[in-house]
Amino acid sequence: MPLIFKPIDFKQLHSQSSEFIRELEEHSNHLKELKPQAAQSEFANTLSEFCSALIETISLLKEITYQLDQRSGGMGDYSLSRHNELVDLYYESVKRYSSIGFKLNKYIIQV
């Protein structure tokens, strides 16, 4: 129904996911290079953990968009069960980085 729904550009979403991951990995590497003082160490560790969890989440989204792009082009053998498995992993990953995000908010509120 192209007149009602705009087609989803899975290839572009996949590309954007790759860029987000690259940027997050750069930030994560910078965090690892920091030598924070004891009071800031826990915050830096939590922030690093958040970056890792977010990278994991976006990586799952990247895989989903790649598979959907392949499927929409008539390639690949991306099954509904595999899709559901990846989506479940994605939502678990979202819960993980959200939980870590709540910890980060506590540091920000304390400041």
MOPAC internal coordinates of N, CA, C and O (Angstrom, degrees):
PM7 1SCF
backbone

  N    0.0000 0     0.00 0     0.00 0    0    0    0
  C    1.4408 1     0.00 0     0.00 0    1    0    0
  C    1.5408 1   109.50 1     0.00 0    2    1    0
  O    1.2310 1   120.37 1  -113.05 1    3    2    1
  N    1.3077 1   116.89 1    66.95 1    3    2    1
  C    1.4638 1   120.61 1  -175.64 1    5    3    2
  C    1.5238 1   114.81 1   -63.47 1    6    5    3
  O    1.2310 1   119.94 1   158.57 1    7    6    5
  N    1.3264 1   117.72 1   -21.43 1    7    6    5
  C    1.4560 1   119.14 1   179.41 1    9    7    6
  C    1.5253 1   112.02 1   -76.64 1   10    9    7
  O    1.2310 1   120.63 1   156.34 1   11   10    9
  N    1.3140 1   116.41 1   -23.66 1   11   10    9
  C    1.4627 1   120.93 1  -177.73 1   13   11   10
  C    1.5277 1   111.14 1   -98.73 1   14   13   11
  O    1.2310 1   120.53 1   134.77 1   15   14   13
  N    1.3232 1   116.58 1   -45.23 1   15   14   13
  C    1.4576 1   121.82 1  -175.66 1   17   15   14
  C    1.5167 1   110.88 1  -111.13 1   18   17   15
  O    1.2310 1   121.22 1   -45.11 1   19   18   17
  N    1.3132 1   115.28 1   134.89 1   19   18   17
  C    1.4540 1   120.32 1   175.58 1   21   19   18
  C    1.5282 1   108.09 1   -78.56 1   22   21   19
  O    1.2310 1   119.94 1   -47.02 1   23   22   21
  N    1.3320 1   117.71 1   132.98 1   23   22   21
  C    1.4677 1   119.26 1   179.33 1   25   23   22
  C    1.5342 1   110.95 1   -62.73 1   26   25   23
  O    1.2310 1   120.72 1   -35.46 1   27   26   25
  N    1.3005 1   116.23 1   144.54 1   27   26   25
  C    1.4601 1   121.93 1   178.67 1   29   27   26
  C    1.5191 1   108.33 1   -87.61 1   30   29   27
  O    1.2310 1   120.74 1   -51.71 1   31   30   29
  N    1.3236 1   116.19 1   128.29 1   31   30   29
  C    1.4589 1   121.69 1   178.99 1   33   31   30
  C    1.5276 1   108.72 1   -90.65 1   34   33   31
  O    1.2310 1   120.65 1   -93.44 1   35   34   33
  N    1.3316 1   116.36 1    86.56 1   35   34   33
  C    1.4566 1   121.27 1  -177.33 1   37   35   34
  C    1.5276 1   111.60 1   -64.73 1   38   37   35
  O    1.2310 1   120.50 1   146.90 1   39   38   37
  N    1.3149 1   116.65 1   -33.10 1   39   38   37
  C    1.4693 1   120.56 1   179.13 1   41   39   38
  C    1.5311 1   110.14 1   -62.56 1   42   41   39
  O    1.2310 1   120.33 1   137.19 1   43   42   41
  N    1.3284 1   116.98 1   -42.81 1   43   42   41
  C    1.4659 1   120.65 1   178.74 1   45   43   42
  C    1.5291 1   110.31 1   -67.08 1   46   45   43
  O    1.2310 1   119.94 1   137.98 1   47   46   45
  N    1.3193 1   117.71 1   -42.02 1   47   46   45
  C    1.4627 1   120.61 1   177.97 1   49   47   46
  C    1.5192 1   111.26 1   -61.75 1   50   49   47
  O    1.2310 1   120.59 1   140.41 1   51   50   49
  N    1.3187 1   116.47 1   -39.59 1   51   50   49
  C    1.4628 1   121.53 1   177.52 1   53   51   50
  C    1.5252 1   109.89 1   -62.44 1   54   53   51
  O    1.2310 1   120.53 1   135.44 1   55   54   53
  N    1.3104 1   116.59 1   -44.56 1   55   54   53
  C    1.4645 1   122.24 1   179.69 1   57   55   54
  C    1.5298 1   110.95 1   -63.87 1   58   57   55
  O    1.2310 1   120.22 1   135.85 1   59   58   57
  N    1.3128 1   117.18 1   -44.15 1   59   58   57
  C    1.4649 1   121.09 1   178.78 1   61   59   58
  C    1.5228 1   110.69 1   -63.76 1   62   61   59
  O    1.2310 1   120.18 1   141.34 1   63   62   61
  N    1.3164 1   117.26 1   -38.66 1   63   62   61
  C    1.4648 1   121.34 1   177.99 1   65   63   62
  C    1.5243 1   110.13 1   -61.05 1   66   65   63
  O    1.2310 1   120.79 1   137.50 1   67   66   65
  N    1.3249 1   116.10 1   -42.50 1   67   66   65
  C    1.4690 1   120.49 1   178.60 1   69   67   66
  C    1.5207 1   110.92 1   -60.53 1   70   69   67
  O    1.2310 1   120.54 1   138.24 1   71   70   69
  N    1.3251 1   116.57 1   -41.76 1   71   70   69
  C    1.4660 1   120.75 1   179.66 1   73   71   70
  C    1.5280 1   111.01 1   -66.25 1   74   73   71
  O    1.2310 1   120.04 1   137.07 1   75   74   73
  N    1.3213 1   117.54 1   -42.93 1   75   74   73
  C    1.4665 1   120.61 1   178.10 1   77   75   74
  C    1.5299 1   110.58 1   -60.40 1   78   77   75
  O    1.2310 1   120.82 1   136.60 1   79   78   77
  N    1.3210 1   116.04 1   -43.40 1   79   78   77
  C    1.4620 1   120.43 1  -179.83 1   81   79   78
  C    1.5274 1   109.98 1   -62.12 1   82   81   79
  O    1.2310 1   120.37 1   135.54 1   83   82   81
  N    1.3240 1   116.89 1   -44.46 1   83   82   81
  C    1.4649 1   120.38 1   179.60 1   85   83   82
  C    1.5298 1   110.77 1   -59.30 1   86   85   83
  O    1.2310 1   120.48 1   134.09 1   87   86   85
  N    1.3273 1   116.69 1   -45.91 1   87   86   85
  C    1.4622 1   120.52 1   179.65 1   89   87   86
  C    1.5251 1   111.81 1   -64.20 1   90   89   87
  O    1.2310 1   120.23 1   136.65 1   91   90   89
  N    1.3226 1   117.17 1   -43.35 1   91   90   89
  C    1.4561 1   120.14 1   179.25 1   93   91   90
  C    1.5272 1   111.76 1   -64.51 1   94   93   91
  O    1.2310 1   120.51 1   142.61 1   95   94   93
  N    1.3262 1   116.63 1   -37.39 1   95   94   93
  C    1.4623 1   119.75 1   177.83 1   97   95   94
  C    1.5256 1   110.86 1   -64.96 1   98   97   95
  O    1.2310 1   120.12 1   142.74 1   99   98   97
  N    1.3244 1   117.38 1   -37.26 1   99   98   97
  C    1.4649 1   120.65 1   175.72 1  101   99   98
  C    1.5231 1   110.49 1   -61.60 1  102  101   99
  O    1.2310 1   120.38 1   132.74 1  103  102  101
  N    1.3295 1   116.88 1   -47.26 1  103  102  101
  C    1.4587 1   121.16 1   179.54 1  105  103  102
  C    1.5272 1   110.44 1   -63.44 1  106  105  103
  O    1.2310 1   120.86 1   138.89 1  107  106  105
  N    1.2988 1   115.97 1   -41.11 1  107  106  105
  C    1.4668 1   120.36 1   179.22 1  109  107  106
  C    1.5284 1   110.40 1   -62.03 1  110  109  107
  O    1.2310 1   120.23 1   138.02 1  111  110  109
  N    1.3239 1   117.16 1   -41.98 1  111  110  109
  C    1.4636 1   120.72 1   178.01 1  113  111  110
  C    1.5236 1   111.48 1   -64.01 1  114  113  111
  O    1.2310 1   120.17 1   141.65 1  115  114  113
  N    1.3316 1   117.28 1   -38.35 1  115  114  113
  C    1.4646 1   120.76 1   176.79 1  117  115  114
  C    1.5233 1   110.63 1   -63.30 1  118  117  115
  O    1.2310 1   120.51 1   139.52 1  119  118  117
  N    1.3142 1   116.63 1   -40.48 1  119  118  117
  C    1.4624 1   120.53 1   178.56 1  121  119  118
  C    1.5288 1   111.12 1   -61.40 1  122  121  119
  O    1.2310 1   120.81 1   139.30 1  123  122  121
  N    1.3239 1   116.06 1   -40.70 1  123  122  121
  C    1.4567 1   120.48 1  -179.12 1  125  123  122
  C    1.5276 1   111.86 1   -67.57 1  126  125  123
  O    1.2310 1   120.55 1   153.60 1  127  126  125
  N    1.3351 1   116.55 1   -26.40 1  127  126  125
  C    1.4576 1   121.20 1   179.71 1  129  127  126
  C    1.5235 1   112.10 1   -78.68 1  130  129  127
  O    1.2310 1   120.39 1   158.40 1  131  130  129
  N    1.3212 1   116.86 1   -21.60 1  131  130  129
  C    1.4661 1   120.31 1  -179.34 1  133  131  130
  C    1.5194 1   110.70 1   -67.07 1  134  133  131
  O    1.2310 1   121.22 1   -33.03 1  135  134  133
  N    1.2933 1   115.28 1   146.97 1  135  134  133
  C    1.4547 1   121.26 1   174.31 1  137  135  134
  C    1.5313 1   107.08 1  -116.85 1  138  137  135
  O    1.2310 1   120.53 1  -103.38 1  139  138  137
  N    1.3302 1   116.59 1    76.62 1  139  138  137
  C    1.4647 1   119.68 1  -174.52 1  141  139  138
  C    1.5289 1   112.05 1   -68.94 1  142  141  139
  O    1.2310 1   121.95 1   -26.73 1  143  142  141
  N    1.3060 1   113.86 1   153.27 1  143  142  141
  C    1.4576 1   120.27 1   174.57 1  145  143  142
  C    1.5222 1   108.32 1   -70.36 1  146  145  143
  O    1.2310 1   120.81 1   -16.28 1  147  146  145
  N    1.3085 1   116.06 1   163.72 1  147  146  145
  C    1.4679 1   121.20 1  -173.83 1  149  147  146
  C    1.5313 1   112.39 1   -52.01 1  150  149  147
  O    1.2310 1   119.88 1   136.08 1  151  150  149
  N    1.3250 1   117.83 1   -43.92 1  151  150  149
  C    1.4693 1   121.10 1  -177.99 1  153  151  150
  C    1.5231 1   111.29 1   -65.71 1  154  153  151
  O    1.2310 1   119.99 1   148.98 1  155  154  153
  N    1.3203 1   117.63 1   -31.02 1  155  154  153
  C    1.4527 1   121.28 1  -177.64 1  157  155  154
  C    1.5209 1   112.27 1   -92.60 1  158  157  155
  O    1.2310 1   120.24 1   168.22 1  159  158  157
  N    1.3048 1   117.16 1   -11.78 1  159  158  157
  C    1.4554 1   122.34 1  -175.30 1  161  159  158
  C    1.5260 1   112.12 1   -59.74 1  162  161  159
  O    1.2310 1   120.77 1   134.23 1  163  162  161
  N    1.3109 1   116.14 1   -45.77 1  163  162  161
  C    1.4688 1   120.13 1  -178.55 1  165  163  162
  C    1.5318 1   110.37 1   -63.88 1  166  165  163
  O    1.2310 1   120.60 1   139.47 1  167  166  165
  N    1.3374 1   116.45 1   -40.53 1  167  166  165
  C    1.4631 1   120.38 1   177.70 1  169  167  166
  C    1.5296 1   110.28 1   -63.51 1  170  169  167
  O    1.2310 1   120.28 1   133.62 1  171  170  169
  N    1.3278 1   117.07 1   -46.38 1  171  170  169
  C    1.4670 1   121.43 1  -179.22 1  173  171  170
  C    1.5201 1   110.85 1   -62.04 1  174  173  171
  O    1.2310 1   120.43 1   139.18 1  175  174  173
  N    1.3298 1   116.79 1   -40.82 1  175  174  173
  C    1.4704 1   120.46 1   178.20 1  177  175  174
  C    1.5219 1   111.23 1   -64.47 1  178  177  175
  O    1.2310 1   120.69 1   138.46 1  179  178  177
  N    1.3216 1   116.30 1   -41.54 1  179  178  177
  C    1.4671 1   120.24 1   178.75 1  181  179  178
  C    1.5241 1   110.61 1   -66.73 1  182  181  179
  O    1.2310 1   120.41 1   140.24 1  183  182  181
  N    1.3272 1   116.83 1   -39.76 1  183  182  181
  C    1.4574 1   120.51 1   178.36 1  185  183  182
  C    1.5280 1   110.70 1   -65.11 1  186  185  183
  O    1.2310 1   120.28 1   140.28 1  187  186  185
  N    1.3140 1   117.07 1   -39.72 1  187  186  185
  C    1.4578 1   121.84 1   176.85 1  189  187  186
  C    1.5324 1   110.70 1   -64.11 1  190  189  187
  O    1.2310 1   120.88 1   138.25 1  191  190  189
  N    1.3150 1   115.92 1   -41.75 1  191  190  189
  C    1.4670 1   121.28 1   177.39 1  193  191  190
  C    1.5333 1   110.40 1   -62.95 1  194  193  191
  O    1.2310 1   120.79 1   140.31 1  195  194  193
  N    1.3391 1   116.10 1   -39.69 1  195  194  193
  C    1.4637 1   121.02 1   177.97 1  197  195  194
  C    1.5248 1   110.41 1   -62.38 1  198  197  195
  O    1.2310 1   120.49 1   134.47 1  199  198  197
  N    1.3373 1   116.67 1   -45.53 1  199  198  197
  C    1.4758 1   120.64 1   178.90 1  201  199  198
  C    1.5208 1   110.31 1   -59.29 1  202  201  199
  O    1.2310 1   120.14 1   135.91 1  203  202  201
  N    1.3154 1   117.33 1   -44.09 1  203  202  201
  C    1.4661 1   120.86 1  -179.77 1  205  203  202
  C    1.5256 1   111.14 1   -62.46 1  206  205  203
  O    1.2310 1   120.76 1   137.01 1  207  206  205
  N    1.3233 1   116.15 1   -42.99 1  207  206  205
  C    1.4646 1   120.34 1   179.80 1  209  207  206
  C    1.5257 1   111.00 1   -66.30 1  210  209  207
  O    1.2310 1   120.54 1   142.48 1  211  210  209
  N    1.3252 1   116.57 1   -37.52 1  211  210  209
  C    1.4605 1   120.15 1   178.99 1  213  211  210
  C    1.5324 1   110.63 1   -69.47 1  214  213  211
  O    1.2310 1   120.33 1   141.89 1  215  214  213
  N    1.3144 1   116.98 1   -38.11 1  215  214  213
  C    1.4637 1   120.80 1   176.08 1  217  215  214
  C    1.5291 1   109.83 1   -61.77 1  218  217  215
  O    1.2310 1   120.64 1   137.07 1  219  218  217
  N    1.3218 1   116.39 1   -42.93 1  219  218  217
  C    1.4696 1   120.49 1   177.99 1  221  219  218
  C    1.5277 1   110.86 1   -60.28 1  222  221  219
  O    1.2310 1   120.54 1   135.82 1  223  222  221
  N    1.3230 1   116.58 1   -44.18 1  223  222  221
  C    1.4630 1   121.45 1  -178.68 1  225  223  222
  C    1.5293 1   111.23 1   -64.17 1  226  225  223
  O    1.2310 1   120.76 1   133.03 1  227  226  225
  N    1.3265 1   116.15 1   -46.97 1  227  226  225
  C    1.4574 1   119.40 1  -179.03 1  229  227  226
  C    1.5267 1   110.64 1   -67.89 1  230  229  227
  O    1.2310 1   120.14 1   147.94 1  231  230  229
  N    1.3316 1   117.34 1   -32.06 1  231  230  229
  C    1.4657 1   120.65 1   176.55 1  233  231  230
  C    1.5250 1   110.90 1   -63.61 1  234  233  231
  O    1.2310 1   120.74 1   140.53 1  235  234  233
  N    1.3084 1   116.19 1   -39.47 1  235  234  233
  C    1.4707 1   119.44 1   176.39 1  237  235  234
  C    1.5227 1   110.71 1   -65.87 1  238  237  235
  O    1.2310 1   120.61 1   137.54 1  239  238  237
  N    1.3221 1   116.44 1   -42.46 1  239  238  237
  C    1.4618 1   120.39 1   177.56 1  241  239  238
  C    1.5279 1   110.16 1   -62.84 1  242  241  239
  O    1.2310 1   120.62 1   141.03 1  243  242  241
  N    1.3209 1   116.42 1   -38.97 1  243  242  241
  C    1.4654 1   121.36 1   177.94 1  245  243  242
  C    1.5302 1   110.20 1   -61.01 1  246  245  243
  O    1.2310 1   120.29 1   136.43 1  247  246  245
  N    1.3277 1   117.05 1   -43.57 1  247  246  245
  C    1.4708 1   120.91 1   179.11 1  249  247  246
  C    1.5318 1   110.88 1   -64.40 1  250  249  247
  O    1.2310 1   120.59 1   138.60 1  251  250  249
  N    1.3201 1   116.48 1   -41.40 1  251  250  249
  C    1.4657 1   120.41 1   179.48 1  253  251  250
  C    1.5306 1   110.29 1   -62.92 1  254  253  251
  O    1.2310 1   120.48 1   133.64 1  255  254  253
  N    1.3351 1   116.69 1   -46.36 1  255  254  253
  C    1.4642 1   118.99 1  -179.24 1  257  255  254
  C    1.5254 1   111.37 1   -66.42 1  258  257  255
  O    1.2310 1   120.16 1   144.85 1  259  258  257
  N    1.3177 1   117.30 1   -35.15 1  259  258  257
  C    1.4665 1   120.21 1   177.19 1  261  259  258
  C    1.5302 1   110.19 1   -62.86 1  262  261  259
  O    1.2310 1   121.07 1   131.56 1  263  262  261
  N    1.3264 1   115.56 1   -48.44 1  263  262  261
  C    1.4660 1   119.94 1  -179.09 1  265  263  262
  C    1.5239 1   111.38 1   -62.96 1  266  265  263
  O    1.2310 1   120.36 1   139.83 1  267  266  265
  N    1.3275 1   116.91 1   -40.17 1  267  266  265
  C    1.4671 1   120.09 1   178.76 1  269  267  266
  C    1.5244 1   111.38 1   -67.82 1  270  269  267
  O    1.2310 1   120.29 1   144.14 1  271  270  269
  N    1.3338 1   117.05 1   -35.86 1  271  270  269
  C    1.4567 1   120.09 1   175.93 1  273  271  270
  C    1.5232 1   110.38 1   -64.18 1  274  273  271
  O    1.2310 1   120.42 1   135.57 1  275  274  273
  N    1.3321 1   116.80 1   -44.43 1  275  274  273
  C    1.4584 1   120.94 1   178.25 1  277  275  274
  C    1.5303 1   110.42 1   -60.84 1  278  277  275
  O    1.2310 1   121.32 1   135.09 1  279  278  277
  N    1.3104 1   115.08 1   -44.91 1  279  278  277
  C    1.4749 1   120.24 1  -178.35 1  281  279  278
  C    1.5330 1   110.95 1   -64.52 1  282  281  279
  O    1.2310 1   120.73 1   137.60 1  283  282  281
  N    1.3345 1   116.21 1   -42.40 1  283  282  281
  C    1.4717 1   118.81 1  -178.75 1  285  283  282
  C    1.5282 1   111.42 1   -67.09 1  286  285  283
  O    1.2310 1   120.44 1   157.41 1  287  286  285
  N    1.3337 1   116.77 1   -22.59 1  287  286  285
  C    1.4532 1   120.91 1   176.80 1  289  287  286
  C    1.5111 1   113.11 1   -91.45 1  290  289  287
  O    1.2310 1   120.63 1  -174.16 1  291  290  289
  N    1.3289 1   116.40 1     5.84 1  291  290  289
  C    1.4585 1   121.15 1   178.56 1  293  291  290
  C    1.5180 1   113.95 1    79.15 1  294  293  291
  O    1.2310 1   120.60 1  -164.70 1  295  294  293
  N    1.3360 1   116.45 1    15.30 1  295  294  293
  C    1.4706 1   120.27 1   180.00 1  297  295  294
  C    1.5320 1   109.57 1  -112.14 1  298  297  295
  O    1.2310 1   121.42 1   -17.74 1  299  298  297
  N    1.2951 1   114.89 1   162.26 1  299  298  297
  C    1.4616 1   119.62 1   175.34 1  301  299  298
  C    1.5127 1   112.68 1    80.06 1  302  301  299
  O    1.2310 1   122.17 1    -7.47 1  303  302  301
  N    1.2972 1   113.45 1   172.53 1  303  302  301
  C    1.4674 1   120.24 1   179.94 1  305  303  302
  C    1.5343 1   109.75 1  -129.76 1  306  305  303
  O    1.2310 1   121.30 1  -128.02 1  307  306  305
  N    1.2992 1   115.11 1    51.98 1  307  306  305
  C    1.4675 1   122.41 1  -178.07 1  309  307  306
  C    1.5222 1   109.42 1   -76.14 1  310  309  307
  O    1.2310 1   121.15 1   -73.18 1  311  310  309
  N    1.3059 1   115.41 1   106.82 1  311  310  309
  C    1.4658 1   120.17 1  -176.42 1  313  311  310
  C    1.5269 1   111.17 1   -87.07 1  314  313  311
  O    1.2310 1   121.29 1   -18.82 1  315  314  313
  N    1.3077 1   115.14 1   161.18 1  315  314  313
  C    1.4566 1   121.14 1   177.12 1  317  315  314
  C    1.5233 1   110.25 1   -62.87 1  318  317  315
  O    1.2310 1   119.88 1   141.64 1  319  318  317
  N    1.3196 1   117.83 1   -38.36 1  319  318  317
  C    1.4684 1   119.92 1  -179.98 1  321  319  318
  C    1.5326 1   110.71 1   -65.52 1  322  321  319
  O    1.2310 1   120.09 1   140.59 1  323  322  321
  N    1.3421 1   117.43 1   -39.41 1  323  322  321
  C    1.4706 1   120.24 1   177.19 1  325  323  322
  C    1.5232 1   110.22 1   -66.71 1  326  325  323
  O    1.2310 1   120.66 1   139.87 1  327  326  325
  N    1.3314 1   116.35 1   -40.13 1  327  326  325
  C    1.4600 1   120.49 1   177.48 1  329  327  326
  C    1.5295 1   110.32 1   -60.13 1  330  329  327
  O    1.2310 1   120.45 1   132.35 1  331  330  329
  N    1.3160 1   116.74 1   -47.65 1  331  330  329
  C    1.4625 1   120.56 1   179.90 1  333  331  330
  C    1.5225 1   111.54 1   -62.01 1  334  333  331
  O    1.2310 1   120.59 1   142.67 1  335  334  333
  N    1.3166 1   116.49 1   -37.33 1  335  334  333
  C    1.4656 1   121.24 1   177.70 1  337  335  334
  C    1.5345 1   110.47 1   -63.06 1  338  337  335
  O    1.2310 1   120.33 1   133.61 1  339  338  337
  N    1.3277 1   116.98 1   -46.39 1  339  338  337
  C    1.4613 1   120.62 1   179.09 1  341  339  338
  C    1.5314 1   111.76 1   -65.76 1  342  341  339
  O    1.2310 1   120.48 1   140.65 1  343  342  341
  N    1.3132 1   116.69 1   -39.35 1  343  342  341
  C    1.4639 1   120.43 1   178.73 1  345  343  342
  C    1.5262 1   110.00 1   -64.39 1  346  345  343
  O    1.2310 1   119.77 1   138.63 1  347  346  345
  N    1.3239 1   118.04 1   -41.37 1  347  346  345
  C    1.4713 1   121.05 1   176.87 1  349  347  346
  C    1.5343 1   110.80 1   -61.30 1  350  349  347
  O    1.2310 1   120.62 1   135.94 1  351  350  349
  N    1.3331 1   116.41 1   -44.06 1  351  350  349
  C    1.4634 1   120.64 1   177.53 1  353  351  350
  C    1.5294 1   110.71 1   -62.61 1  354  353  351
  O    1.2310 1   121.08 1   140.63 1  355  354  353
  N    1.3211 1   115.53 1   -39.37 1  355  354  353
  C    1.4598 1   120.91 1   178.37 1  357  355  354
  C    1.5326 1   110.50 1   -60.83 1  358  357  355
  O    1.2310 1   120.28 1   131.30 1  359  358  357
  N    1.3239 1   117.08 1   -48.70 1  359  358  357
  C    1.4644 1   119.76 1  -178.71 1  361  359  358
  C    1.5292 1   111.87 1   -65.36 1  362  361  359
  O    1.2310 1   119.97 1   144.34 1  363  362  361
  N    1.3207 1   117.67 1   -35.66 1  363  362  361
  C    1.4690 1   120.34 1   174.91 1  365  363  362
  C    1.5207 1   110.36 1   -63.47 1  366  365  363
  O    1.2310 1   120.88 1   139.38 1  367  366  365
  N    1.3185 1   115.93 1   -40.62 1  367  366  365
  C    1.4506 1   121.21 1   178.70 1  369  367  366
  C    1.5338 1   111.32 1   -65.60 1  370  369  367
  O    1.2310 1   120.43 1   140.91 1  371  370  369
  N    1.3222 1   116.79 1   -39.09 1  371  370  369
  C    1.4643 1   120.67 1   176.48 1  373  371  370
  C    1.5258 1   109.76 1   -61.03 1  374  373  371
  O    1.2310 1   120.32 1   136.91 1  375  374  373
  N    1.3228 1   117.00 1   -43.09 1  375  374  373
  C    1.4699 1   120.57 1   177.94 1  377  375  374
  C    1.5240 1   110.74 1   -59.62 1  378  377  375
  O    1.2310 1   121.02 1   140.28 1  379  378  377
  N    1.3383 1   115.65 1   -39.72 1  379  378  377
  C    1.4662 1   120.15 1  -178.16 1  381  379  378
  C    1.5291 1   111.17 1   -65.03 1  382  381  379
  O    1.2310 1   120.35 1   128.69 1  383  382  381
  N    1.3505 1   116.93 1   -51.31 1  383  382  381
  C    1.4646 1   116.72 1  -177.99 1  385  383  382
  C    1.5301 1   111.24 1   -70.09 1  386  385  383
  O    1.2310 1   119.75 1   151.12 1  387  386  385
  N    1.3179 1   118.09 1   -28.88 1  387  386  385
  C    1.4713 1   120.41 1   176.09 1  389  387  386
  C    1.5232 1   110.81 1   -65.17 1  390  389  387
  O    1.2310 1   120.84 1   138.21 1  391  390  389
  N    1.3182 1   116.01 1   -41.79 1  391  390  389
  C    1.4621 1   121.10 1   178.53 1  393  391  390
  C    1.5257 1   110.73 1   -61.82 1  394  393  391
  O    1.2310 1   120.95 1   136.47 1  395  394  393
  N    1.3185 1   115.79 1   -43.53 1  395  394  393
  C    1.4673 1   120.21 1   178.20 1  397  395  394
  C    1.5304 1   109.56 1   -66.77 1  398  397  395
  O    1.2310 1   120.32 1   143.94 1  399  398  397
  N    1.3206 1   116.99 1   -36.06 1  399  398  397
  C    1.4641 1   121.62 1   177.32 1  401  399  398
  C    1.5195 1   112.14 1   -60.90 1  402  401  399
  O    1.2310 1   120.13 1   143.02 1  403  402  401
  N    1.3320 1   117.36 1   -36.98 1  403  402  401
  C    1.4618 1   120.67 1   176.81 1  405  403  402
  C    1.5321 1   110.31 1   -63.88 1  406  405  403
  O    1.2310 1   120.29 1   141.91 1  407  406  405
  N    1.3361 1   117.04 1   -38.09 1  407  406  405
  C    1.4661 1   119.96 1   176.00 1  409  407  406
  C    1.5229 1   110.73 1   -62.59 1  410  409  407
  O    1.2310 1   120.95 1   137.41 1  411  410  409
  N    1.3328 1   115.78 1   -42.59 1  411  410  409
  C    1.4688 1   119.30 1   178.91 1  413  411  410
  C    1.5182 1   111.45 1   -62.08 1  414  413  411
  O    1.2310 1   120.40 1   140.51 1  415  414  413
  N    1.3192 1   116.85 1   -39.49 1  415  414  413
  C    1.4708 1   120.38 1   178.67 1  417  415  414
  C    1.5166 1   111.48 1   -59.33 1  418  417  415
  O    1.2310 1   120.08 1   144.84 1  419  418  417
  N    1.3153 1   117.45 1   -35.16 1  419  418  417
  C    1.4760 1   120.74 1   179.37 1  421  419  418
  C    1.5286 1   110.11 1   -64.12 1  422  421  419
  O    1.2310 1   120.33 1   142.23 1  423  422  421
  N    1.3246 1   116.98 1   -37.77 1  423  422  421
  C    1.4731 1   119.47 1   177.10 1  425  423  422
  C    1.5192 1   111.03 1   -65.74 1  426  425  423
  O    1.2310 1   120.66 1   138.66 1  427  426  425
  N    1.3124 1   116.34 1   -41.34 1  427  426  425
  C    1.4667 1   120.68 1  -177.75 1  429  427  426
  C    1.5164 1   110.59 1   -67.92 1  430  429  427
  O    1.2310 1   120.28 1   139.99 1  431  430  429
  N    1.3188 1   117.07 1   -40.01 1  431  430  429
  C    1.4709 1   121.50 1  -179.97 1  433  431  430
  C    1.5221 1   110.28 1   -65.96 1  434  433  431
  O    1.2310 1   119.99 1   146.49 1  435  434  433
  N    1.3296 1   117.62 1   -33.51 1  435  434  433
  C    1.4649 1   122.27 1  -178.84 1  437  435  434
  C    1.5345 1   111.82 1   -70.55 1  438  437  435
  O    1.2310 1   120.36 1   154.43 1  439  438  437
  N    1.3088 1   116.92 1   -25.57 1  439  438  437
  C    1.4674 1   120.70 1  -174.86 1  441  439  438
  C    1.4905 1   111.78 1   -74.08 1  442  441  439
  O    1.2310 1   120.10 1   180.00 1  443  442  441

